[in-house]
Every structure is written in C-alpha cells, then in structure tokens.
C-alpha cells in the first residue's frame, strides 16, 4: 500500500508545501545565479526515471553553460573552474537540488529513491542493475546517506537495489532524517567528486567497478 499509493501521495503533498514555503528563497537563489554568471538560472537535463522512462530533471545551474563540452567533460576535477562561485555554495548546501521539488510534484521523481542516471548510463545496466528503475528516482536515497560521492558507483547501485527491495515508510523517514544530518555535516563531499550537473562516471567505469565487486 505504501509503495503503490501512500508514497506518491506524500510526495505530492510535501513537494507542493515546500514549493510554496521555499519559493521566495528559490527566487533569491535564481537571481544570484543570473547576476554572477552568464546563462539561465536553471539547468535541465534528460535523465532516466521510473521503468526507464526519460524525463527532464531540473536543478539550479551551478556550472558554466556548456560545461559538459569543457575540461573533464562528464567528469569532475579538483577546484573545477567550470563551477561558478555561487555554484560551490549551492552544491555544498545541496540547494541546487531544490527545483527538483517540481519534478516530484508532477511525478517524475520522489523525495526518496535512487538518484536518476543519464540515458546512456541506464542503457549499460545489467539486468540486475536495471532493477533500480523499478522505483521513482529520488532527490536523496539510501546510497546518498552512505557516503554520497565517496563510494564507487558499483556500491551505490547495490545500495540502491537494497532500497528497492526494502522500501517502506519507516525506511524513507529514516533516510530523510539522516540526509539532513549529512548535509549539515557536509559529509561525503570532496571538491573533486561533487555531484555534478553532468554525471561523473562512464559506462566503462560502471562495468569495471561492478566486476571488482
């Protein structure tokens, strides 16, 4: 009952309330982004959602426009020059994720779930790894509170699969509470491995890491 109905109902109610309450703060953030770097305040990117359905994920832009065609491409570097001054702060606080409240409201995402991957990444999942698409992707998840970007992708996927198999209201509530602590403590952040606007691994890395176990 929770997996099929209640989780979605809670997502809609909480995301709507959060959008109403946080809209003034989000407007200020958008203004700061526009005033300190060229380009739009929002970054939209196609991601893979529930059952492999593509959707456009929304974030506050924290990198220069066209970052994926510069420097490390889809990777990240220490003190990456593509990240804007405001972008460093947005990433450190996870405020760059706030626009995803809209993705939650319209049903693309959930508050809690595996982080959504890029289409080419999902295309390289094994049959077992593809089970992470059996639930809506989330803003935070089981993998995010167990090391965020300090753990390899293969382990993140295994953690996501554990979440898929054990999804419950109590687990989601625990993840949300622990996410707040992780963000406040800024745990799991390293300048060279911040969660980026352009994901930080390739299919080849995913396959190699999974083979290592």
LINDAJO-V608534 format. One record per residue. N is the residue number from 1. SS is DSSP state (A for helix, B for strand, O for the rest). Layout:
n: (N:N)
ss: (SS:SS)
This chain:
n: (1:2:3:4:5:6:7:8:9:10:11:12:13:14:15:16:17:18:19:20:21:22:23:24:25:26:27:28:29:30:31:32:33:34:35:36:37:38:39:40:41:42:43:44:45:46:47:48:49:50:51:52:53:54:55:56:57:58:59:60:61:62:63:64:65:66:67:68:69:70:71:72:73:74:75:76:77:78:79:80:81:82:83:84:85:86:87:88:89:90:91:92:93:94:95:96:97:98:99:100:101:102:103:104:105:106:107:108:109:110:111:112:113:114:115:116:117:118:119:120:121:122:123:124:125:126:127:128:129:130:131:132:133:134:135:136:137:138:139:140:141:142:143:144:145:146:147:148:149:150:151:152:153:154:155:156:157:158:159:160:161:162:163:164:165:166:167:168:169:170:171:172:173:174:175:176:177:178:179:180:181:182:183:184:185:186:187:188:189:190:191:192:193:194:195:196:197:198:199:200:201:202:203:204:205:206:207:208:209:210:211:212:213)
ss: (O:A:A:A:A:A:A:A:A:A:A:A:A:A:A:A:A:A:A:A:A:A:A:A:A:A:A:A:A:A:A:A:A:A:A:A:O:O:O:O:O:B:B:B:B:B:B:B:O:A:A:A:O:B:B:B:B:B:B:B:O:O:B:O:O:O:A:A:A:O:O:O:O:O:O:O:O:O:O:O:O:O:B:O:A:A:A:A:A:A:A:A:A:O:A:A:A:O:O:A:A:A:A:A:A:O:O:O:B:B:B:B:O:O:O:O:O:O:A:A:A:A:O:O:O:O:O:O:A:A:A:A:A:A:O:O:B:B:B:B:O:O:O:A:A:A:O:A:A:A:O:O:A:A:A:A:A:A:A:A:A:A:A:A:A:A:O:O:A:A:A:A:A:A:A:A:A:A:A:A:A:A:A:A:A:O:O:O:O:O:A:A:A:O:O:O:O:O:O:O:O:O:A:A:A:A:A:A:A:A:A:A:O)
